[in-house]
Amino acid sequence: MRDDTTGWEREDALSEVVGFVLLIAVIIAAFSIYMTYSIPVQGRDNEISHMDEVKDEFVAYKIGVDSLWTNGQTDNSISTTIKPGTSGATMQGSNGLLPVIQPVASSGTVAINQRTLPPLTEKLSIVSYSYVKNQSNRKSNPPLPITTSLVQQPYTNSPDSLLVNITVNSNIGATADPSRAINVSGMDTQGTVWQAWINITPRISYSINYTWSPHASCPSSPSAGPVVWLGDPAIADCLIPNNFNNYSGTDLSLSVIKNRTRTLSDFTIYKGINSSGTPYVVDLLDSAYGISSNIQNTPAIWYSKHDSYGDSDIAANATAIYSYQFQPDYTYSVPLGAVEYRANNYYWIPQTYYYQMGGVFLSQSDGVSPKLPPSVTFTYNKTIPGPIRVSIDAIALDQSNSVGIGGTTPVQIGTKVKSDSGDLPYAAITSNTMNVTITYTTPADDPNTVAMWKQFFHDAANTTGGIPEDNFKVDNTSNSAYIFIMGAYDPTKSGGLNADLPDISLQVKAVNITASILNIGGA
């Protein structure tokens, strides 16, 4: 500023202007630092916390679906709510573009059956050499006569019924020898010695009824049987016994001994049998007798009969019945589908959680990992000989529903198990399969998911299931991963593989579910 009288310039007000400009600069710098560092950190924390919530919601969803099919609740629905976004309250400047107080809320998409483009979808296939149920074409071995001579019968495959047919021809009355029986015995692959006695047992109730008799009618000597004398035998009256026994019929009963311990004693199967040639059939694989698992694990069984009244009084034979048949390349293939959440994160890496085949998976740019494994389990005990157990719950979503809802407001997922779910018809015997191949296939170019399934198959079989490396193979193609299980380890066989007998217990449940989603609004 110029002074009119002296001609000098005055600069007294300049310091205030400079100070104000510096103050504005400090404020702008502070907000710049806050927006550059603090807001992204807050947004990152919000989105990480939100993804943890999504994971928990998917775990809850899995538990809910599992509870439906394990309890047989078909056509009953469960509901799970997923919040797609962080829903942070964001205050923006006048231009509506720059957040100045809180991070921008992220959003996401909840979708069903949209991981691949229809009609192509991810699939699970199971191909096996197995014994499969066939009730309309039951097969049986020729009847094996049971005589007083001990005879052994080998069983290449475990029957699902082992019938002992008995006919009593004579000597069935009260004088019959109660030790007459059919003996069936063996030792299973676990080393348990078992024995079943099918007894022909007269039922006799014993009682003593005394009749008063005057002295004149009493026996002349006290030694005459179980007479009760009422005083001096020479002069006293007495009580004379009668009705020593009462025969009420002959029963067919069963006793079971396992490792010298009686587990079932004189269990009546048929009451009041007769000797008119009526056949009586006992199925030793009835679960009520407690020896079905022992019999199914016994490669050879011994039979004999005991009859002190003559070899012709009891006629008996044993018949093994199989209500299944061997089918090579028995195949079950199902499109899997998925329920998924795809995050649209601004501050944290994009992530996708999805539920498929009973598992919960996390997918991101660097790979896919199972947070909860899919419903495929393997079990093998190398210490105690026995079959490899493979259990699969083939959980598949109905492909007719493909939908997605995006945004930040909560979405409700409704799910129910369809009534056509159930066990696949593998024979209900201890070992029903010679080999099995389980394959996951994706039509998309998704090497991360293929690699994840390959690693899961290996870890589930070897690390968790205990199956030796020699007895399975895990590999992959460009769009599939598979495991091939060859059977239980047998050191007496070449390469440890017992290819002559089924030594895998395979159980597969088809669990068909349908899901729908609904935007329920809210913050």
For each residue, the residues with C-beta under 8 A, 3 or more apart:
1: 9 10 11 12 13
2: 7 8 9 10
3: 6 7 8 9 10
4:
5:
6: 3
7: 2 3
8: 2 3
9: 1 2 3
10: 1 2 3
11: 1 14
12: 1 15
13: 1 16 17
14: 11 17 18
15: 12 18 19
16: 13 19 20
17: 13 14 20 21
18: 14 15 21 22
19: 15 16 22 23
20: 16 17 23 24
21: 17 18 24 25
22: 18 19 25 26
23: 19 20 26 27
24: 20 21 27 28
25: 21 22 28 29
26: 22 23 29 30
27: 23 24 30 31
28: 24 25 31 32
29: 25 26 32 33
30: 26 27 33 34
31: 27 28 34 35 100
32: 28 29 35 36
33: 29 30 36 37 38
34: 30 31 37 38 39
35: 31 32 38 39 98 99 100
36: 32 33 39 40
37: 33 34 40 41
38: 33 34 35 41 42
39: 34 35 36 42 43 99 102 103
40: 36 37 43 44 103 347
41: 37 38 44 45
42: 38 39 45 46 102 103
43: 39 40 46 47 86 88 103 104 106 346 347 348
44: 40 41 47 48 347 348
45: 41 42 48 49
46: 42 43 49 50 86 88 103 106 347
47: 43 44 50 51 86 106 343 345 346 347 348
48: 44 45 51 52 348
49: 45 46 52 53
50: 46 47 53 54 83 85 86 106 343
51: 47 48 54 55 343 345 348 351 353
52: 48 49 55 56
53: 49 50 56 57 83
54: 50 51 57 58 82 83 108 341 343 353
55: 51 52 58 59 353 360 362 371
56: 52 53 59 60
57: 53 54 60 61 80 81 82 83
58: 54 55 61 62 82 341 353 354 355 360 371
59: 55 56 62 63 360 371 372
60: 56 57 63 64 80
61: 57 58 64 65 80 339 355 413 415
62: 58 59 65 66 355 358 359 360 372
63: 59 60 66 67
64: 60 61 67 68 78 80 415
65: 61 62 68 69 78 355 358 395 415 417 513
66: 62 63 69 70 358
67: 63 64 70 71 73 78
68: 64 65 71 73 74 76 78 415 416 417 513
69: 65 66 72 73 393 395 417 421 509 511 513
70: 66 67
71: 67 68
72: 69
73: 67 68 69 76 417
74: 68 416 417 418 419 421
75: 416 417 418 419
76: 68 73 416 417
77: 414 415 416
78: 64 65 67 68 414 415 416
79: 412 413 414 415
80: 57 60 61 64 412 413 415
81: 57 410 411 412 413 520
82: 54 57 58 110 341 410 411 412 413
83: 50 53 54 57 87 409 410 411
84: 107 108 109 110 341 405 406 407 408 409 410 411
85: 50 105 106 107 108 407 408 409
86: 43 46 47 50 103 105 106 408
87: 83 105 408 409 523
88: 43 46 102 103 104 105
89: 102
90: 99 101 102 103 104 105
91: 99 100 101 102
92: 95 96 97 98 99 100
93: 96 97 98 100
94:
95: 92 98
96: 92 93
97: 92 93
98: 35 92 93 95
99: 35 39 90 91 92 102 103 104
100: 31 35 91 92 93
101: 90 91
102: 39 42 88 89 90 91 99
103: 39 40 42 43 46 86 88 90 99 346 347
104: 43 88 90 99 346
105: 85 86 87 88 90 408
106: 43 46 47 50 85 86 343 344 345 346 347 408
107: 84 85 344 406 407 408
108: 54 84 85 341 342 343 344 406 407 408
109: 84 341 342 344 404 405 406
110: 82 84 339 340 341 404 405 406 411 413 517
111: 114 339 340 341 342 403 404 405 517
112: 337 338 339 340 397 401 402 403 404 413 515 516 517
113: 118 121 337 338 397 399 401 402 403
114: 111 340 402 403 404
115: 121 122 337 338 340 354 356 444
116: 120 121 122 442 443 444
117: 120 443
118: 113 121 399 402
119: 399
120: 116 117 443 444
121: 113 115 116 118 335 336 337 399 443
122: 115 116 335 336 337 338 356 440 441 442 443
123: 333 334 335 336 439 440 441
124: 333 334 336 357 394 396 438 439 440 441
125: 331 332 333 334 437 438 439 441
126: 331 332 333 392 394 436 437 438 439 508
127: 329 330 331 436 437 439
128: 329 330 433 434 435 436 437 504 506
129: 326 327 328 329 330 433 434 435 436 502
130: 326 327 330 426 427 432 433 434 436 502 506
131: 157 322 324 325 326 327 426 427 429 432 433 502
132: 324 325 326 327 330 425 426 427
133: 323 324 425 426 427 428
134: 137 138 323 324 325 425
135: 138 323
136:
137: 134 325
138: 134 135 321 322 323
139: 321 322 323 325
140: 319 320 321 322
141: 144 159 319 320 321
142: 319
143: 165 317 318 319
144: 141 151 153 303 317 318 319
145: 151 316 317
146: 151 164 182 303 304 305 316 317 318
147: 151 304 305 311
148: 304 305 306 307 311
149: 304
150: 302 303 304
151: 144 145 146 147 302 303 304
152: 300 301 302 303
153: 144 300 301 302 303 318
154: 299 300
155: 158 159 298 299 300 301 320
156: 501
157: 131 322 429 501 502
158: 155 295 296 297 429 430 431
159: 141 155 162 285 296 320 321 322 429
160: 285 321 322 323 324 427 428 429
161: 283 285 320 321 323
162: 159 283 284 285 295 301 318 319 320 321
163: 281 282 283 284 318 319 320 321
164: 146 182 184 198 281 282 284 316 317 318
165: 143 279 280 281 316 317 318 319
166: 182 198 200 252 279 280 281 282 314 315 316
167: 277 278 279 280 314 315 316
168: 171 172 200 250 273 274 275 280 313 314
169: 275 277 312 313 314 315
170: 275 309 312 313
171: 168 175 176 275 309 310 313
172: 168 176 200 202 250 273 274 275
173: 176 202 247 250
174: 202 204 245 247
175: 171 202
176: 171 172 173 180 200 202 250 309
177: 180 307 308 309
178: 199 200 201 202
179: 199 306 308
180: 176 177 199 200 306 307 308 309 313 314
181: 197 198 199 200 305 306
182: 146 164 166 197 198 303 304 305 306 314 316
183: 195 196 197 198 302 303 304 305 306
184: 164 195 196 198 284 301 302 303 318
185: 193 194 195 196 301 302
186: 193 194 294 295 298 300 301 302
187: 191 192 193 194 298
188: 191 192 194 293 294 295 297 298
189: 297 298 299 385 386
190: 297 384 385 386
191: 187 188
192: 187 188 258 259 294
193: 185 186 187 258 259 260
194: 185 186 187 188 256 257 258 259 291 294 295 298
195: 183 184 185 256 257 258
196: 183 184 185 254 255 256 257 284 289 291
197: 181 182 183 254 255 256 257
198: 164 166 181 182 183 184 252 253 254 269 282
199: 178 179 180 181 252 253 254 255 266
200: 166 168 172 176 178 180 181 250 251 252 273 314
201: 178 250 251 252 253 266
202: 172 173 174 175 176 178 247 249 250
203: 247 248 249 250 251
204: 174 245 246 247 248
205: 245 246 248
206: 244 245 246
207: 243 244 245 246
208: 226 241 243 244
209: 241 242 243
210: 228 239 240 241 242
211: 239 240 241 242
212: 237 239
213: 217 218 237 238 239 240
214: 217 218 237
215: 218 235 236 237 238
216:
217: 213 214
218: 213 214 215 227 229 233 236 237 238 240
219: 222 224 225 227 238 240
220: 224
221: 224 233
222: 219 227 229 233
223:
224: 219 220 221 227
225: 219 241
226: 208 241
227: 218 219 222 224 238 239 240 241
228: 210 238 239 241
229: 218 222 232 233 236 238
230: 236 237 238 239
231: 235 236 237
232: 229 235 236
233: 218 221 222 229 236 238
234:
235: 215 231 232
236: 215 218 229 230 231 232 233
237: 212 213 214 215 218 230 231
238: 213 215 218 219 227 228 229 230 233
239: 210 211 212 213 227 228 230
240: 210 211 213 218 219 227
241: 208 209 210 211 225 226 227 228 244
242: 209 210 211
243: 207 208 209 246
244: 206 207 208 241
245: 174 204 205 206 207
246: 204 205 206 207 243
247: 173 174 202 203 204
248: 203 204 205
249: 202 203 271 272 273
250: 168 172 173 176 200 201 202 203 272 273
251: 200 201 203 268 269 270 271 272 273
252: 166 198 199 200 201 268 269 270 273 280 282
253: 198 199 201 266 267 268 269
254: 196 197 198 199 264 266 267 269 282 289
255: 196 197 199 262 264 265 266 267
256: 194 195 196 197 262 263 264 289 290 291
257: 194 195 196 197 260 261 262 263
258: 192 193 194 195 261 263 291 294
259: 192 193 194
260: 193 257
261: 257 258
262: 255 256 257 265
263: 256 257 258 290
264: 254 255 256 267 289 290
265: 255 262
266: 199 201 253 254 255
267: 253 254 255 264 289
268: 251 252 253 271
269: 198 251 252 253 254 280 282
270: 251 252 273 280
271: 249 251 268
272: 249 250 251
273: 168 172 200 249 250 251 252 270 278 280
274: 168 172 278
275: 168 169 170 171 172
276:
277: 167 169
278: 167 273 274
279: 165 166 167
280: 165 166 167 168 252 269 270 273
281: 163 164 165 166
282: 163 164 166 198 252 254 269
283: 161 162 163 286
284: 162 163 164 184 196 289 291 292 295
285: 159 160 161 162 292 295 296
286: 283 289 292
287: 290 292
288:
289: 196 254 256 264 267 284 286 292
290: 256 263 264 287
291: 194 196 256 258 284 294 295
292: 284 285 286 287 289 295 296
293: 188 296 297 430
294: 186 188 192 194 258 291 297 298
295: 158 162 186 188 194 284 285 291 292 298 301
296: 158 159 285 292 293 429 430
297: 158 188 189 190 293 294 386 430
298: 155 186 187 188 189 194 294 295 301
299: 154 155 189
300: 152 153 154 155 186
301: 152 153 155 162 184 185 186 295 298 318
302: 150 151 152 153 183 184 185 186
303: 144 146 150 151 152 153 182 183 184 318
304: 146 147 148 149 150 151 182 183
305: 146 147 148 181 182 183 314 316
306: 148 179 180 181 182 183
307: 148 177 180 310 311 313 314
308: 177 179 180
309: 170 171 176 177 180 313
310: 171 307 313
311: 147 148 307
312: 169 170 315
313: 168 169 170 171 180 307 309 310
314: 166 167 168 169 180 182 200 305 307
315: 166 167 169 312
316: 145 146 164 165 166 167 182 305
317: 143 144 145 146 164 165
318: 143 144 146 153 162 163 164 165 184 301 303
319: 140 141 142 143 144 162 163 165
320: 140 141 155 159 161 162 163
321: 138 139 140 141 159 160 161 162 163
322: 131 138 139 140 157 159 160 325 427
323: 133 134 135 138 139 160 161 427
324: 131 132 133 134 160 427 429 432
325: 131 132 134 137 139 322
326: 129 130 131 132
327: 129 130 131 132 330
328: 129
329: 127 128 129
330: 127 128 129 130 132 327
331: 125 126 127
332: 125 126 394 424 508 510
333: 123 124 125 126
334: 123 124 125 394 396 510
335: 121 122 123 396 399
336: 121 122 123 124 356 357 395 396 397
337: 112 113 115 121 122 356 396 397 398 399
338: 112 113 115 122 354 355 356 397
339: 61 110 111 112 354 355 356 397 413 415 515
340: 110 111 112 114 115 352 353 354 355
341: 54 58 82 84 108 109 110 111 352 353 354
342: 108 109 111 350 352
343: 47 50 51 54 106 108 348 350 351 352
344: 106 107 108 109 350 406
345: 47 51 106 348 349 350 351
346: 43 47 103 104 106
347: 40 43 44 46 47 103 106
348: 43 44 47 48 51 343 345 351
349: 345 364 365
350: 342 343 344 345 364 365
351: 51 343 345 348 362 363 364
352: 340 341 342 343 362 363 364
353: 51 54 55 58 340 341 360 361 362 363 371
354: 58 115 338 339 340 341 360 361 363
355: 58 61 62 65 338 339 340 359 360 361
356: 115 122 336 337 338 339 359 361 374 395
357: 124 336 374 375 376 393 394 395 396
358: 62 65 66 372 374 375 393 395 511
359: 62 355 356 370 371 372 373 374 375
360: 55 58 59 62 353 354 355 370 371 372
361: 353 354 355 356 368 369 370 371 452
362: 55 351 352 353 368 369 371
363: 351 352 353 354 367 368 448 449
364: 349 350 351 352 367 368
365: 349 350
366: 448
367: 363 364 448 451 452
368: 361 362 363 364 448 449 451 452
369: 361 362 452
370: 359 360 361 373 374 452 456
371: 55 58 59 353 359 360 361 362
372: 59 62 358 359 360
373: 359 370 376 456 460
374: 356 357 358 359 370 456
375: 357 358 359 392 393 394 395
376: 357 373 390 391 392 393 438 456 457 460
377: 389 390 391 392 460 464 465
378: 388 389 390 460 461 464 465 466 467 485
379: 388 389 391 465 466
380: 386 387 388 389 465 466 467 468 488 489
381: 384 386 466
382: 466 468 489
383:
384: 190 381
385: 189 190 488
386: 189 190 297 380 381 488
387: 380 430 431 488 502 503 504 505
388: 378 379 380 465 467 471 485 487 488 503 504 505
389: 377 378 379 380 504 505 507
390: 376 377 378 433 436 438 485 504 505 506 507
391: 376 377 379 507 508
392: 126 375 376 377 438 506 507 508 509
393: 69 357 358 375 376 508 509 511
394: 124 126 332 334 357 375 508 509 510 511
395: 65 69 336 356 357 358 375 511 513
396: 124 334 335 336 337 357 510 511 512 513
397: 112 113 336 337 338 339 401 513 514 515
398: 337 401 418 512 513 514 515
399: 113 118 119 121 335 337 402
400: 514
401: 112 113 397 398 514 515 516
402: 112 113 114 118 399
403: 111 112 113 114 516 517
404: 109 110 111 112 114 517
405: 84 109 110 111 411 517 519
406: 84 107 108 109 110 344
407: 84 85 107 108 411 519
408: 84 85 86 87 105 106 107 108
409: 83 84 85 87 519 520 521 522 523
410: 81 82 83 84 519 520 521 522
411: 81 82 83 84 110 405 407 517 518 519 520
412: 79 80 81 82 517 518 519 520
413: 61 79 80 81 82 110 112 339 515 516 517
414: 77 78 79 515 516 517 518
415: 61 64 65 68 77 78 79 80 339 513 514 515 516
416: 68 74 75 76 77 78 513 514
417: 65 68 69 73 74 75 76 421 511 512 513
418: 74 75 398 421 512 513 514
419: 74 75
420: 510 512
421: 69 74 417 418 509 510 511 512 513
422: 509 510
423: 426 507 508 509 510
424: 332 508 509 510
425: 132 133 134
426: 130 131 132 133 423 432 433 506 507 508
427: 130 131 132 133 160 322 323 324 432
428: 133 160 432
429: 131 157 158 159 160 296 324 432
430: 158 293 296 297 387 505
431: 158 387 501 502 503 504 505
432: 130 131 324 426 427 428 429 502 504 505 506
433: 128 129 130 131 390 426 436 502 504 505 506
434: 128 129 130 487 499 501 502 503 504
435: 128 129 484 485 486 487 504
436: 126 127 128 129 130 390 433 484 485 504 506
437: 125 126 127 128 482 483 484 485
438: 124 125 126 376 390 392 457 482 483 485
439: 123 124 125 126 127 480 481 482
440: 122 123 124 450 453 480 481 482
441: 122 123 124 125 479 480
442: 116 122 446 449 450 479 480
443: 116 117 120 121 122 479
444: 115 116 120 479
445: 478 479
446: 442 449 450 479
447: 450 451 478
448: 363 366 367 368 451 452
449: 363 368 442 446 452 453
450: 440 442 446 447 453 454 476 477 478 479 480 481
451: 367 368 447 448 454 455 476 481
452: 361 367 368 369 370 448 449 455 456
453: 440 449 450 456 457 476 481
454: 450 451 457 458 474 475 476 481
455: 451 452 458 459
456: 370 373 374 376 452 453 459 460
457: 376 438 453 454 460 461 474 481 482 483
458: 454 455 461 462 463 474 483
459: 455 456 462 463 464
460: 373 376 377 378 456 457 463 464 465
461: 378 457 458 464 465 467 472 474 483 485
462: 458 459 465 466 467 468 469 472
463: 458 459 460
464: 377 378 459 460 461
465: 377 378 379 380 388 460 461 462
466: 378 379 380 381 382 462
467: 378 380 388 461 462 471 472 485
468: 380 382 462 471 489 496
469: 462 472
470: 489 495 496 497
471: 388 467 468 485 486 487 488 489 496 497
472: 461 462 467 469 483 484 485 486
473: 483 484 486
474: 454 457 458 461 481 482 483 484
475: 454 481 482
476: 450 451 453 454 480 481 482
477: 450 480
478: 445 447 450
479: 441 442 443 444 445 446 450
480: 439 440 441 442 450 476 477
481: 439 440 450 451 453 454 457 474 475 476
482: 437 438 439 440 457 474 475 476
483: 437 438 457 458 461 472 473 474
484: 435 436 437 472 473 474
485: 378 388 390 435 436 437 438 461 467 471 472 504
486: 435 471 472 473 497 499
487: 388 434 435 471 490 497 498 499 502 503 504
488: 380 385 386 387 388 471 498 503 504
489: 380 382 468 470 471 496 497
490: 487 493 496 497 498 503
491: 496
492:
493: 490 496 497 498 499
494: 497
495: 470
496: 468 470 471 489 490 491 493
497: 470 471 486 487 489 490 493 494
498: 487 488 490 493 501 503
499: 434 486 487 493
500:
501: 156 157 431 434 498
502: 129 130 131 157 387 431 432 433 434 487
503: 387 388 431 434 487 488 490 498
504: 128 387 388 389 390 431 432 433 434 435 436 485 487 488
505: 387 388 389 390 430 431 432 433
506: 128 130 390 392 426 432 433 436
507: 389 390 391 392 423 426
508: 126 332 391 392 393 394 423 424 426
509: 69 392 393 394 421 422 423 424
510: 332 334 394 396 420 421 422 423 424
511: 69 358 393 394 395 396 417 421
512: 396 398 417 418 420 421
513: 65 68 69 395 396 397 398 415 416 417 418 421
514: 397 398 400 401 415 416 418
515: 112 339 397 398 401 413 414 415
516: 112 401 403 413 414 415
517: 110 111 112 403 404 405 411 412 413 414
518: 411 412 414
519: 405 407 409 410 411 412
520: 81 409 410 411 412
521: 409 410
522: 409 410
523: 87 409
